[in-house]
């Protein structure tokens, strides 16, 4: 799939959603995934009311939790635990 196709799908699914919580994945949750690192889990509320969870991964195969780089001067990286 082309970049523009992915961008369209992602925009349709996420545009207008608001962040309702941010918390690190628990040790038990990370173990369920088979991960050694615990990333931040971001929960969004879509305008239609359903919840969306974003969990960064180290790669497309989900081999471990990943960090997030930001444009926030005081928080350039949201690290894994």
C-alpha positions as CSV (number, residue, x, y, z in Angstrom):
1,X,0.0,0.0,0.0
2,X,1.2,3.5,-0.8
3,X,2.0,6.1,1.8
4,X,-0.9,8.3,0.8
5,X,-3.3,5.3,1.2
6,X,-2.0,4.7,4.7
7,X,-2.3,8.4,5.5
8,X,-5.9,8.4,4.4
9,X,-6.8,5.4,6.5
10,X,-5.0,6.6,9.6
11,X,-6.6,10.1,9.2
12,X,-10.1,8.6,8.9
13,X,-9.6,6.5,12.0
14,X,-7.8,9.1,14.2
15,X,-8.9,12.6,13.1
16,X,-11.0,14.4,15.8
17,X,-10.1,11.9,18.5
18,X,-9.1,13.3,21.9
19,X,-6.7,11.9,24.4
20,X,-8.4,10.7,27.6
21,X,-5.5,9.0,29.3
22,X,-1.9,8.1,29.2
23,X,-0.3,5.3,31.3
24,X,2.5,2.9,31.1
25,X,1.6,-0.7,30.2
26,X,1.6,-2.8,33.3
27,X,4.2,-5.5,33.8
28,X,1.4,-8.1,33.4
29,X,0.3,-6.5,30.1
30,X,3.8,-6.4,28.8
31,X,4.2,-10.1,29.7
32,X,1.0,-10.9,27.8
33,X,2.6,-9.4,24.7
34,X,5.9,-11.1,25.4
35,X,7.7,-7.8,25.7
36,X,10.6,-6.8,27.9
37,X,9.9,-3.1,27.6
38,X,6.7,-1.3,28.8
39,X,5.6,1.5,26.5
40,X,3.2,4.3,27.2
41,X,-0.4,3.4,26.2
42,X,-2.4,6.3,24.9
43,X,-6.2,6.0,25.0
44,X,-8.2,8.3,22.7
45,X,-12.0,8.8,22.4
46,X,-13.2,9.0,18.8
47,X,-15.9,11.5,18.0
48,X,-18.4,8.6,17.5
49,X,-17.7,7.5,21.1
50,X,-15.5,4.4,20.8
51,X,-12.1,4.1,22.5
52,X,-8.9,3.8,20.5
53,X,-5.7,2.6,22.1
54,X,-2.3,3.5,20.7
55,X,0.7,1.4,21.9
56,X,4.1,2.1,20.4
57,X,6.0,-1.0,19.2
58,X,9.7,-1.3,18.4
59,X,8.8,-2.6,14.9
60,X,6.0,-3.7,12.7
61,X,6.1,-7.2,14.0
62,X,5.4,-6.1,17.6
63,X,8.7,-7.6,19.0
64,X,8.8,-5.1,22.0
65,X,7.4,-1.9,23.3
66,X,8.8,1.3,21.7
67,X,9.4,4.9,22.7
68,X,7.9,8.0,21.1
69,X,9.7,11.0,19.9
70,X,7.8,14.3,20.4
71,X,8.1,17.9,19.3
72,X,7.8,19.0,22.9
73,X,10.9,20.8,24.0
74,X,10.7,19.7,27.6
75,X,9.7,16.1,26.6
76,X,11.6,15.1,23.4
77,X,11.1,11.4,24.1
78,X,8.5,9.4,25.9
79,X,10.7,6.5,27.0
80,X,9.9,2.8,27.6
81,X,10.1,1.4,31.1
